Amino acid sequence: MRKIVNAIVYQGRTGCQWAFLPHDLPPKSGTYCYFAAWRDDRTDQTIHEILRCQVREKARRLEDPNAAGIALLDQVTEHTGGTVRNALVDQGFKNQVVLHGDRLGIDVETVARNPPDKGFMPQPKR
C-alpha cells in the first residue's frame, strides 16, 4: 500500500501521465484504481485535512486557521468550514468585500500601504 501512495504522490508532484510512472512504482492500473476510489469517496480530502492539522500543530499554531488573506470570502468559508473569523486584504479590495465579510461573520481588515514607500514593498500580514 505504501508503494501505491508513493506512486500517487509521484504523479501528483511531477504531473507525469499515469502510463509513464517509473518502473520501480506499481503499474498504472492498480495505482489509478486506488487514486480514483480515494478521490471519489473523498478519502484524499480527509488525508489532506489530517496532514494540514498536524503541520499546523507542529508549527505551534491553532489546528484551524482563524485569519486569512483572501480574494473570495465565499471560497474561504466553504473550504474552512466557517472557522475563519478575520481576513486581511490589501487596498485593492473595496467596501463591498468588507460588507460581504460582515454578512458571513468575518471581520475584514484592510492593510494600508505606507505612503512614503515607492515600488513593490511587502506589507505585513497581507
N, C-alpha and C positions, 0 to 999 in steps of 0.2 A: 504494500500500500504506500510505503514511503517513496518508492520509485515512481508510482503514479503521480503523487503530489509533486515530486521533483520535476516530472515531465510537464505538468500543468503550469508550474511556476516558470519553467524554462520557456515554454511557448508564450506565456504572458509577458515575460520580460524581454524576449528577443523579437517577438512578433513573427517568428517563422511560421510557415504553413505546417499544419499538423502532420502531413505526409513526410515532411523533411526534418522530423525530430532526429537528433543524433542516435546512432545505433546502440549506444550504451543505455538508452532510456527505453521504456516499454513501447511497443508499436502503437501507431495512431488509433487502431480500432479499440483497444482497451482503454487507452488514455482518454480519448474523446468521449467514450461512453460514460466514464465517471464524471468528466467535466460537464457534460450536458445534463446528467442526472442531478449533480450538485447545484448547477445553475438553476434548473427548473424547480427544484424543491427549496431553493434559497439557502442551502447549506453553505454556499460560498459567502453569502452575506453574514451569516451567523459567525463563521470563522473570522471574517474581516472585523466584525464588531468586537469579538473577544480579543483579538490581537491589538486593536486600537486601544481598548481599555487597559490592557497590560502595558503597552508602551507609555500611555499617559501616566499610569500608576508608577512605573519605574522612573519616570521623569519627575515624580513627586507633584503631579498635577491632579486635579479632580478627574474622576473617571469620565464624567460627561462635561463637554465644554459649556461654559456659560457666557462666553463672549466670542464674537466672530466678526471679522471684516467681511462684508458681503456685497454681492452685486444684486442678488434677488432674494429678498427675505422669505418668500414662499418656499424656495428650494431648501433654504437652511432649516426652516421649521419642519419641513417634510422629512429631511434626512436625519435630523437630530431628535425627532420625536417631541419637539416642543421644549427642549431643555435650555435653549438659548434665551438669555434674558437681556443681554447687552449686545449692541452691534456698533462697531466703529467704522465710519465711512469717510471718504475724502470730500472735498468741497464740490466735486462734480455731481454729487447726489443732492438734489434739492428737497424742498419741504414735502413733496409728495411721498418720498421714501420715509421721512420721519412720521408722517401721518399714517402711512401703511403699517409701519412698525408698531405704532400705538394700537392699531386695530388687532395686531397679532400678539400684543402683550410684550413687545420687545422695545427696550429703551435704545433709541438710535441716537448716537452722538457723532457730530461732525468734527473731524480733526482738522483744525485750521493750519494753513501753511504759515511759516514765519515770513513776514513781509520782506525783510532785507535779503533773504536767500534768493539767488539767481540760478536758473537752470534746474536740473533734477536734484532734489535733496530728499532722501528717505525721511518720512515722518514717523515719529514714534507711535507704536500701536496702531498702525493703519494697514 
